[in-house]
Amino acid sequence: MDRKNFAEKLAAFAIQQFDATADLNGLVFFDRSVIEAFEYSQMHDFEMSVWLGQAVRNCRYDDTVFVVPPWQDIFVEDEERRHSFDEAVTEYNSLLKAFTEFGYTVCEVPRMANQERVEFILNEIRK
């Protein structure tokens, strides 16, 4: 796998998603962020293009970032998720650090049923 190409595609997709929401009102949730592409490049020790560093600064998300930790009981390695559970944990910990370093407040969503997760997030937003 060409990791640099993957990171660039991930970043481009995240930027496209971010830009597409610029004129929307109300809450918008992102499944991925440009910070993930940046941190992926750091984890795999390759230099990313200058535009990615600029994108991290320009694509500013809400101050609170909701993260869902890897969960061994439901983890499946397949065609879509090609890394192991241990790799997922390493990536997760790296992302926690990156979000914090970029000035975000990280809110970990507890391991629970999906509807309970939704309620947890909505309750956090209402605070």
Secondary structure, 3 states (H helix, E strand, C coil): CCHHHHHHHHHHHHHHHHHHCCCCCCCCCCCCCHHHHHHHHHHCCCCCCHHHHHHHHHCCCCCEEEECCCCHHHCCCCCCCCCCHHHHHHHHHHHHHHHHHCCCEEEECCCCCHHHHHHHHHHHHHC
